[in-house]
């Protein structure tokens, strides 16, 4: 697992909102950004793309 910061792009397919955040990976391989849910209330069906900064 690579150490460092990631540029994480989260897109909501429900309302087409787009979020660009910075984060890191945790022990489970998930991205930690502090993002909880979209403004439309969607918190499960999200498209997540990440790239190492």
HTML snippet that shows the backbone in 3Dmol.js (N, CA, C, O; Angstrom):
<script src="https://3Dmol.org/build/3Dmol-min.js"></script>
<div id="view" style="width:600px;height:400px;position:relative"></div>
<script>
const pdb = `
ATOM      1  N   UNK A   1       0.855  -1.180   0.000  1.00  0.00           N
ATOM      2  CA  UNK A   1       0.000   0.000   0.000  1.00  0.00           C
ATOM      3  C   UNK A   1       0.901   1.243   0.000  1.00  0.00           C
ATOM      4  O   UNK A   1       1.837   1.343   0.792  1.00  0.00           O
ATOM      5  N   UNK A   2       0.610   2.159  -0.875  1.00  0.00           N
ATOM      6  CA  UNK A   2       1.422   3.372  -1.010  1.00  0.00           C
ATOM      7  C   UNK A   2       1.066   4.383   0.077  1.00  0.00           C
ATOM      8  O   UNK A   2      -0.104   4.602   0.392  1.00  0.00           O
ATOM      9  N   UNK A   3       2.098   4.984   0.633  1.00  0.00           N
ATOM     10  CA  UNK A   3       1.895   6.041   1.617  1.00  0.00           C
ATOM     11  C   UNK A   3       1.784   7.365   0.881  1.00  0.00           C
ATOM     12  O   UNK A   3       2.321   7.518  -0.216  1.00  0.00           O
ATOM     13  N   UNK A   4       1.097   8.312   1.476  1.00  0.00           N
ATOM     14  CA  UNK A   4       1.014   9.626   0.862  1.00  0.00           C
ATOM     15  C   UNK A   4      -0.403  10.121   0.744  1.00  0.00           C
ATOM     16  O   UNK A   4      -1.347   9.495   1.227  1.00  0.00           O
ATOM     17  N   UNK A   5      -0.533  11.250   0.095  1.00  0.00           N
ATOM     18  CA  UNK A   5      -1.829  11.893  -0.073  1.00  0.00           C
ATOM     19  C   UNK A   5      -2.398  11.556  -1.444  1.00  0.00           C
ATOM     20  O   UNK A   5      -1.662  11.408  -2.420  1.00  0.00           O
ATOM     21  N   UNK A   6      -3.692  11.440  -1.500  1.00  0.00           N
ATOM     22  CA  UNK A   6      -4.395  11.128  -2.734  1.00  0.00           C
ATOM     23  C   UNK A   6      -5.347  12.255  -3.085  1.00  0.00           C
ATOM     24  O   UNK A   6      -5.907  12.911  -2.207  1.00  0.00           O
ATOM     25  N   UNK A   7      -5.521  12.468  -4.368  1.00  0.00           N
ATOM     26  CA  UNK A   7      -6.562  13.372  -4.872  1.00  0.00           C
ATOM     27  C   UNK A   7      -7.750  12.474  -5.173  1.00  0.00           C
ATOM     28  O   UNK A   7      -7.679  11.621  -6.058  1.00  0.00           O
ATOM     29  N   UNK A   8      -8.832  12.661  -4.445  1.00  0.00           N
ATOM     30  CA  UNK A   8      -9.999  11.794  -4.543  1.00  0.00           C
ATOM     31  C   UNK A   8     -11.150  12.580  -5.178  1.00  0.00           C
ATOM     32  O   UNK A   8     -11.537  13.641  -4.687  1.00  0.00           O
ATOM     33  N   UNK A   9     -11.684  12.047  -6.267  1.00  0.00           N
ATOM     34  CA  UNK A   9     -12.830  12.658  -6.942  1.00  0.00           C
ATOM     35  C   UNK A   9     -14.038  11.762  -6.682  1.00  0.00           C
ATOM     36  O   UNK A   9     -14.041  10.583  -7.035  1.00  0.00           O
ATOM     37  N   UNK A  10     -15.055  12.339  -6.063  1.00  0.00           N
ATOM     38  CA  UNK A  10     -16.285  11.612  -5.743  1.00  0.00           C
ATOM     39  C   UNK A  10     -17.408  12.209  -6.577  1.00  0.00           C
ATOM     40  O   UNK A  10     -17.657  13.414  -6.533  1.00  0.00           O
ATOM     41  N   UNK A  11     -18.087  11.345  -7.343  1.00  0.00           N
ATOM     42  CA  UNK A  11     -19.219  11.784  -8.169  1.00  0.00           C
ATOM     43  C   UNK A  11     -20.478  11.057  -7.718  1.00  0.00           C
ATOM     44  O   UNK A  11     -20.464   9.855  -7.456  1.00  0.00           O
ATOM     45  N   UNK A  12     -21.557  11.812  -7.635  1.00  0.00           N
ATOM     46  CA  UNK A  12     -22.851  11.250  -7.253  1.00  0.00           C
ATOM     47  C   UNK A  12     -23.668  10.998  -8.517  1.00  0.00           C
ATOM     48  O   UNK A  12     -23.977  11.946  -9.239  1.00  0.00           O
ATOM     49  N   UNK A  13     -24.027   9.739  -8.805  1.00  0.00           N
ATOM     50  CA  UNK A  13     -24.839   9.460  -9.993  1.00  0.00           C
ATOM     51  C   UNK A  13     -26.298   9.887  -9.839  1.00  0.00           C
ATOM     52  O   UNK A  13     -27.026   9.950 -10.830  1.00  0.00           O
ATOM     53  N   UNK A  14     -26.732  10.178  -8.627  1.00  0.00           N
ATOM     54  CA  UNK A  14     -28.122  10.582  -8.387  1.00  0.00           C
ATOM     55  C   UNK A  14     -28.355  12.030  -8.812  1.00  0.00           C
ATOM     56  O   UNK A  14     -29.307  12.317  -9.539  1.00  0.00           O
ATOM     57  N   UNK A  15     -27.489  12.946  -8.362  1.00  0.00           N
ATOM     58  CA  UNK A  15     -27.700  14.370  -8.652  1.00  0.00           C
ATOM     59  C   UNK A  15     -26.570  14.982  -9.483  1.00  0.00           C
ATOM     60  O   UNK A  15     -26.620  16.172  -9.795  1.00  0.00           O
ATOM     61  N   UNK A  16     -25.554  14.198  -9.847  1.00  0.00           N
ATOM     62  CA  UNK A  16     -24.411  14.627 -10.676  1.00  0.00           C
ATOM     63  C   UNK A  16     -23.478  15.613  -9.973  1.00  0.00           C
ATOM     64  O   UNK A  16     -22.686  16.284 -10.635  1.00  0.00           O
ATOM     65  N   UNK A  17     -23.556  15.712  -8.665  1.00  0.00           N
ATOM     66  CA  UNK A  17     -22.634  16.569  -7.915  1.00  0.00           C
ATOM     67  C   UNK A  17     -21.242  15.947  -7.943  1.00  0.00           C
ATOM     68  O   UNK A  17     -21.100  14.725  -7.987  1.00  0.00           O
ATOM     69  N   UNK A  18     -20.209  16.803  -7.918  1.00  0.00           N
ATOM     70  CA  UNK A  18     -18.825  16.340  -7.973  1.00  0.00           C
ATOM     71  C   UNK A  18     -18.041  16.984  -6.838  1.00  0.00           C
ATOM     72  O   UNK A  18     -18.142  18.189  -6.606  1.00  0.00           O
ATOM     73  N   UNK A  19     -17.259  16.172  -6.133  1.00  0.00           N
ATOM     74  CA  UNK A  19     -16.433  16.644  -5.027  1.00  0.00           C
ATOM     75  C   UNK A  19     -14.990  16.265  -5.305  1.00  0.00           C
ATOM     76  O   UNK A  19     -14.711  15.137  -5.710  1.00  0.00           O
ATOM     77  N   UNK A  20     -14.070  17.198  -5.091  1.00  0.00           N
ATOM     78  CA  UNK A  20     -12.641  16.923  -5.224  1.00  0.00           C
ATOM     79  C   UNK A  20     -12.019  17.144  -3.856  1.00  0.00           C
ATOM     80  O   UNK A  20     -12.034  18.256  -3.328  1.00  0.00           O
ATOM     81  N   UNK A  21     -11.470  16.072  -3.284  1.00  0.00           N
ATOM     82  CA  UNK A  21     -10.945  16.103  -1.923  1.00  0.00           C
ATOM     83  C   UNK A  21      -9.533  15.535  -1.886  1.00  0.00           C
ATOM     84  O   UNK A  21      -9.075  14.916  -2.847  1.00  0.00           O
ATOM     85  N   UNK A  22      -8.860  15.748  -0.784  1.00  0.00           N
ATOM     86  CA  UNK A  22      -7.560  15.136  -0.554  1.00  0.00           C
ATOM     87  C   UNK A  22      -7.706  14.185   0.625  1.00  0.00           C
ATOM     88  O   UNK A  22      -8.431  14.468   1.578  1.00  0.00           O
ATOM     89  N   UNK A  23      -7.014  13.064   0.550  1.00  0.00           N
ATOM     90  CA  UNK A  23      -7.098  12.108   1.634  1.00  0.00           C
ATOM     91  C   UNK A  23      -5.960  11.123   1.597  1.00  0.00           C
ATOM     92  O   UNK A  23      -5.035  11.244   0.794  1.00  0.00           O
ATOM     93  N   UNK A  24      -6.040  10.146   2.475  1.00  0.00           N
ATOM     94  CA  UNK A  24      -5.033   9.096   2.550  1.00  0.00           C
ATOM     95  C   UNK A  24      -5.762   7.759   2.641  1.00  0.00           C
ATOM     96  O   UNK A  24      -6.985   7.723   2.774  1.00  0.00           O
ATOM     97  N   UNK A  25      -5.010   6.658   2.569  1.00  0.00           N
ATOM     98  CA  UNK A  25      -5.613   5.335   2.668  1.00  0.00           C
ATOM     99  C   UNK A  25      -5.471   4.814   4.085  1.00  0.00           C
ATOM    100  O   UNK A  25      -4.466   5.061   4.752  1.00  0.00           O
ATOM    101  N   UNK A  26      -6.482   4.093   4.539  1.00  0.00           N
ATOM    102  CA  UNK A  26      -6.412   3.487   5.866  1.00  0.00           C
ATOM    103  C   UNK A  26      -5.951   2.032   5.746  1.00  0.00           C
ATOM    104  O   UNK A  26      -5.593   1.584   4.657  1.00  0.00           O
ATOM    105  N   UNK A  27      -5.958   1.299   6.849  1.00  0.00           N
ATOM    106  CA  UNK A  27      -5.479  -0.080   6.877  1.00  0.00           C
ATOM    107  C   UNK A  27      -6.328  -1.011   6.017  1.00  0.00           C
ATOM    108  O   UNK A  27      -5.834  -2.030   5.535  1.00  0.00           O
ATOM    109  N   UNK A  28      -7.595  -0.670   5.821  1.00  0.00           N
ATOM    110  CA  UNK A  28      -8.502  -1.495   5.021  1.00  0.00           C
ATOM    111  C   UNK A  28      -8.387  -1.213   3.525  1.00  0.00           C
ATOM    112  O   UNK A  28      -9.016  -1.893   2.714  1.00  0.00           O
ATOM    113  N   UNK A  29      -7.577  -0.203   3.154  1.00  0.00           N
ATOM    114  CA  UNK A  29      -7.438   0.161   1.748  1.00  0.00           C
ATOM    115  C   UNK A  29      -8.471   1.165   1.277  1.00  0.00           C
ATOM    116  O   UNK A  29      -8.553   1.461   0.085  1.00  0.00           O
ATOM    117  N   UNK A  30      -9.269   1.696   2.210  1.00  0.00           N
ATOM    118  CA  UNK A  30     -10.280   2.694   1.867  1.00  0.00           C
ATOM    119  C   UNK A  30      -9.669   4.086   1.941  1.00  0.00           C
ATOM    120  O   UNK A  30      -8.664   4.293   2.622  1.00  0.00           O
ATOM    121  N   UNK A  31     -10.273   5.037   1.242  1.00  0.00           N
ATOM    122  CA  UNK A  31      -9.781   6.415   1.249  1.00  0.00           C
ATOM    123  C   UNK A  31     -10.426   7.190   2.386  1.00  0.00           C
ATOM    124  O   UNK A  31     -11.649   7.191   2.532  1.00  0.00           O
ATOM    125  N   UNK A  32      -9.602   7.847   3.186  1.00  0.00           N
ATOM    126  CA  UNK A  32     -10.068   8.676   4.299  1.00  0.00           C
ATOM    127  C   UNK A  32     -10.035  10.139   3.857  1.00  0.00           C
ATOM    128  O   UNK A  32      -8.963  10.722   3.694  1.00  0.00           O
ATOM    129  N   UNK A  33     -11.217  10.727   3.665  1.00  0.00           N
ATOM    130  CA  UNK A  33     -11.298  12.123   3.251  1.00  0.00           C
ATOM    131  C   UNK A  33     -12.174  12.940   4.185  1.00  0.00           C
ATOM    132  O   UNK A  33     -12.132  14.170   4.147  1.00  0.00           O
ATOM    133  N   UNK A  34     -12.958  12.288   5.012  1.00  0.00           N
ATOM    134  CA  UNK A  34     -13.909  12.982   5.863  1.00  0.00           C
ATOM    135  C   UNK A  34     -15.264  13.139   5.189  1.00  0.00           C
ATOM    136  O   UNK A  34     -16.192  13.672   5.797  1.00  0.00           O
ATOM    137  N   UNK A  35     -15.398  12.683   3.936  1.00  0.00           N
ATOM    138  CA  UNK A  35     -16.654  12.776   3.200  1.00  0.00           C
ATOM    139  C   UNK A  35     -17.657  11.792   3.780  1.00  0.00           C
ATOM    140  O   UNK A  35     -17.333  10.622   3.986  1.00  0.00           O
ATOM    141  N   UNK A  36     -18.870  12.255   4.045  1.00  0.00           N
ATOM    142  CA  UNK A  36     -19.905  11.396   4.612  1.00  0.00           C
ATOM    143  C   UNK A  36     -21.032  11.093   3.628  1.00  0.00           C
ATOM    144  O   UNK A  36     -21.390   9.932   3.428  1.00  0.00           O
ATOM    145  N   UNK A  37     -21.598  12.149   3.006  1.00  0.00           N
ATOM    146  CA  UNK A  37     -22.693  11.938   2.057  1.00  0.00           C
ATOM    147  C   UNK A  37     -22.841  13.150   1.151  1.00  0.00           C
ATOM    148  O   UNK A  37     -22.377  14.244   1.475  1.00  0.00           O
ATOM    149  N   UNK A  38     -23.481  12.946   0.034  1.00  0.00           N
ATOM    150  CA  UNK A  38     -23.740  14.009  -0.943  1.00  0.00           C
ATOM    151  C   UNK A  38     -24.821  14.950  -0.412  1.00  0.00           C
ATOM    152  O   UNK A  38     -25.568  14.590   0.498  1.00  0.00           O
ATOM    153  N   UNK A  39     -24.903  16.129  -0.969  1.00  0.00           N
ATOM    154  CA  UNK A  39     -25.925  17.087  -0.555  1.00  0.00           C
ATOM    155  C   UNK A  39     -27.343  16.577  -0.816  1.00  0.00           C
ATOM    156  O   UNK A  39     -28.289  17.036  -0.176  1.00  0.00           O
ATOM    157  N   UNK A  40     -27.500  15.635  -1.748  1.00  0.00           N
ATOM    158  CA  UNK A  40     -28.827  15.081  -2.032  1.00  0.00           C
ATOM    159  C   UNK A  40     -29.201  13.966  -1.053  1.00  0.00           C
ATOM    160  O   UNK A  40     -30.319  13.452  -1.097  1.00  0.00           O
ATOM    161  N   UNK A  41     -28.269  13.590  -0.167  1.00  0.00           N
ATOM    162  CA  UNK A  41     -28.552  12.557   0.822  1.00  0.00           C
ATOM    163  C   UNK A  41     -27.985  11.193   0.464  1.00  0.00           C
ATOM    164  O   UNK A  41     -28.013  10.281   1.290  1.00  0.00           O
ATOM    165  N   UNK A  42     -27.472  11.036  -0.745  1.00  0.00           N
ATOM    166  CA  UNK A  42     -26.895   9.765  -1.170  1.00  0.00           C
ATOM    167  C   UNK A  42     -25.592   9.523  -0.416  1.00  0.00           C
ATOM    168  O   UNK A  42     -24.713  10.385  -0.404  1.00  0.00           O
ATOM    169  N   UNK A  43     -25.462   8.356   0.215  1.00  0.00           N
ATOM    170  CA  UNK A  43     -24.215   8.042   0.911  1.00  0.00           C
ATOM    171  C   UNK A  43     -23.682   6.659   0.573  1.00  0.00           C
ATOM    172  O   UNK A  43     -22.652   6.255   1.113  1.00  0.00           O
ATOM    173  N   UNK A  44     -24.356   5.922  -0.307  1.00  0.00           N
ATOM    174  CA  UNK A  44     -23.902   4.571  -0.629  1.00  0.00           C
ATOM    175  C   UNK A  44     -23.522   4.388  -2.085  1.00  0.00           C
ATOM    176  O   UNK A  44     -22.535   3.710  -2.372  1.00  0.00           O
ATOM    177  N   UNK A  45     -24.260   4.958  -3.003  1.00  0.00           N
ATOM    178  CA  UNK A  45     -24.016   4.761  -4.425  1.00  0.00           C
ATOM    179  C   UNK A  45     -23.204   5.937  -4.967  1.00  0.00           C
ATOM    180  O   UNK A  45     -23.761   6.865  -5.555  1.00  0.00           O
ATOM    181  N   UNK A  46     -21.871   5.893  -4.766  1.00  0.00           N
ATOM    182  CA  UNK A  46     -20.992   6.970  -5.189  1.00  0.00           C
ATOM    183  C   UNK A  46     -19.881   6.416  -6.077  1.00  0.00           C
ATOM    184  O   UNK A  46     -19.419   5.295  -5.865  1.00  0.00           O
ATOM    185  N   UNK A  47     -19.455   7.187  -7.062  1.00  0.00           N
ATOM    186  CA  UNK A  47     -18.334   6.805  -7.912  1.00  0.00           C
ATOM    187  C   UNK A  47     -17.096   7.509  -7.383  1.00  0.00           C
ATOM    188  O   UNK A  47     -17.061   8.737  -7.294  1.00  0.00           O
ATOM    189  N   UNK A  48     -16.071   6.723  -7.030  1.00  0.00           N
ATOM    190  CA  UNK A  48     -14.866   7.260  -6.418  1.00  0.00           C
ATOM    191  C   UNK A  48     -13.658   6.929  -7.281  1.00  0.00           C
ATOM    192  O   UNK A  48     -13.406   5.766  -7.596  1.00  0.00           O
ATOM    193  N   UNK A  49     -12.905   7.974  -7.665  1.00  0.00           N
ATOM    194  CA  UNK A  49     -11.658   7.830  -8.411  1.00  0.00           C
ATOM    195  C   UNK A  49     -10.566   8.515  -7.605  1.00  0.00           C
ATOM    196  O   UNK A  49     -10.783   9.595  -7.055  1.00  0.00           O
ATOM    197  N   UNK A  50      -9.389   7.891  -7.530  1.00  0.00           N
ATOM    198  CA  UNK A  50      -8.304   8.482  -6.755  1.00  0.00           C
ATOM    199  C   UNK A  50      -6.985   8.355  -7.512  1.00  0.00           C
ATOM    200  O   UNK A  50      -6.762   7.395  -8.248  1.00  0.00           O
ATOM    201  N   UNK A  51      -6.129   9.337  -7.316  1.00  0.00           N
ATOM    202  CA  UNK A  51      -4.786   9.307  -7.890  1.00  0.00           C
ATOM    203  C   UNK A  51      -3.807   9.872  -6.875  1.00  0.00           C
ATOM    204  O   UNK A  51      -4.127  10.797  -6.129  1.00  0.00           O
ATOM    205  N   UNK A  52      -2.618   9.306  -6.859  1.00  0.00           N
ATOM    206  CA  UNK A  52      -1.578   9.753  -5.944  1.00  0.00           C
ATOM    207  C   UNK A  52      -1.116  11.140  -6.321  1.00  0.00           C
ATOM    208  O   UNK A  52      -0.887  11.418  -7.498  1.00  0.00           O
ATOM    209  N   UNK A  53      -0.975  12.021  -5.340  1.00  0.00           N
ATOM    210  CA  UNK A  53      -0.530  13.399  -5.623  1.00  0.00           C
ATOM    211  C   UNK A  53       0.955  13.456  -5.820  1.00  0.00           C
ATOM    212  O   UNK A  53       1.504  14.530  -6.067  1.00  0.00           O
TER     213      UNK A  53
END
`;
const viewer = $3Dmol.createViewer("view");
viewer.addModel(pdb, "pdb");
viewer.setStyle({}, {cartoon: {color: "spectrum"}});
viewer.zoomTo();
viewer.render();
</script>
